[in-house]
Amino acid sequence: MILKNTTKAKLKAGQAAIGIRLDFSSPYVVESLAGLGYDFAYFDLEHGPSSEESCQDMFRATEIAGVTPLVRVSSYDPGYVARFLDSGAMGIIFPHCNTKQDAEAAVRAVKYPPDGERGAGGRPLTLSGMPIADYIREANRETMVITMIEEMEALKNLPEILTVEGLDVLWVGRVDLSVSSGIPGKVDDPKIQDAVKRIITEGNAAGKVVGVGAVSVQRPEQIREFINQGARFFSLDTTAILRSASRNILQSIRSE
């Protein structure tokens, strides 16, 4: 049998999903933090040094923790993407999705024919013990395609991007969007806020789940604010979580 993508099921049920982001390799941290009740753990290979091999150990840690393993890749190349899927990833996060063609390429890389171009093979298929045809049908249903909207070009092409079948989540990368807008780091600027609202509104109208990135662990209440606007996919940075918790503990000790 194939593992069920509990994050995808939760989103389909109209609920919000909250995960953790790691830009470093540590199965122990994944097991310890993800098991607290997060929905997914995503491993950022665009901005971190993790390798394909180290991801395999972290995928196993997500199985222990009962969360969905996702990978943020640095390329749309189908062969590169397949290496993570064949090792156990249940969804791929594609950065810089600026055009309809980018979104279509993302779907093709993740899905088996007839929905895409992914080649059959890998650990999940072998361990499933299923006939290949059954496995392909199940895998296409359970895997996730998440595209990041993080540049002004993507905003211009948003209507076309939203027409692509197979996109599960449009994730707003607010930091890169602010850089592209000429106001680096100002994710709370009205220009960025208006862009986020537009993406949420148009994404929901097209039947897509919309997520919002760059939520500070110092302001977790922002997630509730974005949920009220219609967004339902979020992550918190693990390094920031560890630093914040450590700082609070240390300050508490010293204040006494």
Secondary structure, DSSP 4 states (H G I P E B T S, - for coil): -----HHHHHHHTT--EEEEEESS--HHHHHHHHTTT-SEEEEESSSS---HHHHHHHHHHHHHHT-EEEEE-S---HHHHHHHHTTT-SEEEES---SHHHHHHHHHHHSPTTT--PPS-SHHHHHH---HHHHHHHHHHH-EEEEEE-SHHHHHTHHHHTT-TT--EEEE-HHHHHHHTT-TT-TTSHHHHHHHHHHHHHHHHTT-EEEE----TT-THHHHHHHHHT--EEEEEHHHHHHHHHHHHHHHHHH-
